[in-house]
Amino acid sequence: MRSSGSGMEKSYFWGITLDDAHKEYKWEGSATENTDELTVTTHTLCVRQIVLGPDAKDDEVNVVEVECFGYENKKYKIPIAVLKAGSGSHVVTTEVVLEDQFATFRLIKGSGPIYISGSHQTETTIVGEDDIDDTMGEDEIDDEDEDEEEVEDVPPKKKTKK
């Protein structure tokens, strides 16, 4: 299917909490197709901040990991934050961008609470089966018609005798 125009974009606040009771969160951000409305919606998650909650245990190390697929479907399990109550900063600013894919956030060490926030962006594009026939713009079609007319209007050259 081909896109028949620019999409409509929307952005939403997104946030989760990881703790002893909820050690894992699955993000299901793959593109969705609506065949009734002939649209495709893509999803992008941008994680911007990870915060260690005030109820975290002193001196306990908390590690947040994301599992996702990268280029050529290579699987990654990468820590995106290491936070410890009672020392240093309890806020990590980051930029983790996940576009049209599944991902899992895990609290692999510690008991939290860890607050992860960012934005969930969607882009909805109208598509259609008959768009394939309309791949040429009207100007291109008009140009083709003019070329055909020019060929028809030129009289054939007469051969001259020598």
N, C-alpha and C positions, 0 to 999 in steps of 0.2 A: 504494500500500500504506500502511496505517496502522500506527503503533506500538501494540503491545498492552501496553506496560508500560515501566518504567524500564529502562535498559540497564546492562550490566556494564562498568565502567571499569577500564582497566589503564594503567599508566605504566611506560615503559622508558627507560633511559639511551640516548642517541643521540650519535654523534660521527663526524666525518670529518676527513681530512687533505687539504689542497690544497697542491701543490708543483709543481716543474717537470714531473714525470712525470704528475701528475694535476691538471690545471688546472681541471677541471670535475666537478661531481657533480650528478646529477639525482635529485630527491626525487619519488617517485611516490606521493603521499598521497591519492589520490581514494578515495571510499567504495567498499566492495566488498560485493556481495550474495551470500549463500550460499543458493541456492534449495533445496538438500536439507534444511538446518536451519532455513529460513525466518528468516534473520538478515541484518541489515545492519550492517557495521562501518565506523565513521567514523574518520578519522585526523587528528590534530593534531600538528604539529611546533612546538615552542617552543625557539628558539635562545636561549641565555642567555649564552654566553661565547665569545669569539674570542681565541685566544692565538697570538702570534708565537713560533715555536720557537727554541730556543737556537742552532740551526745556521744561522739566517738571516744573510745577508750584511750587514755593517755599512753603514750609510747607504743601504741599498736600501729604497725605499718599496714596500710591499705593499698592494694594494687588493683587497678582497673585495666582490663584487657579487652581489645576488640578483635573479633574473628571475622574475616571477610575474604572475598576473592579480589585479586588485583588483575593486572594485565595478563592475558593469555590464561585466565582462570587459575592463576597461582594462588593457593590458599595461604593466608597470613593470620598469625596469632601474635599480636603486638601489644605490649603494655602502653597505655596512653596517659596514665597518671600513677604516681606513687606519692601518697600523702600520709603524714604521721601527726597525730594529735599531740599537742604539748610542745611542738617545735616548728619554727618557721611558718611559712604561709600555708593556709588551708584552702587556697584557691589556685587552680591551674587554668590559665587561658590557653586554648589550643585551637586548632582548625583541622578537624577531621571531616572530610567530605566523602559521603557515600552516595553514589548516583546510580539509580535503577538496579539495586541489588539487595540481597539479604545480608544481614550482619548480626552478630551476637555480642552483646556487652556483658562482661562477667566481672564480678568481684572475686578475684582468684586468691586474694590474701586479705585478712582482716574481716571486721564485722560491720564496718561503716558506721553510720549511714553516709553514703556518697550520693550527691545530687549532680546529675549530668543534664546540661541544658544547651539549647541551640535553636535552630530553625528547621522546619520541614517545609520545603518548597515544592509546589506542584506546577506543572505546565501541561495544559490541555490543548491538544492540536486536533483540528478537524481533518479527517481523512475520508477518502471515498474510492470505491472501485473504479468509477468512470474517470477519475483524475489521471489515470495512466494515458488515456486518449487525449487528454487536454494538456500534455506536457509542453507543447509548443504554445507560445503566447499568440494573441490575436495579431500582433504586429508581424510575427514571422509568417503566419498564414497569409496575411495581406501581401507581404513581400513576395511570396511564392506566386500568388495570383498575378501580380504585376509582371513578374519575370515571364510567366507564360504568355501574357498579353503582348509583351514586347516582342517575343519571338514570333507570334502570329502576325503582328503589324508590319514587320519588316518584309518588303517584297523580295522575292527571289532575284538574285543577280542574273542578268542576261549575259550569255556568252557572246563575245564580239568576234567577228570573223576577221582574220588578218590576211 
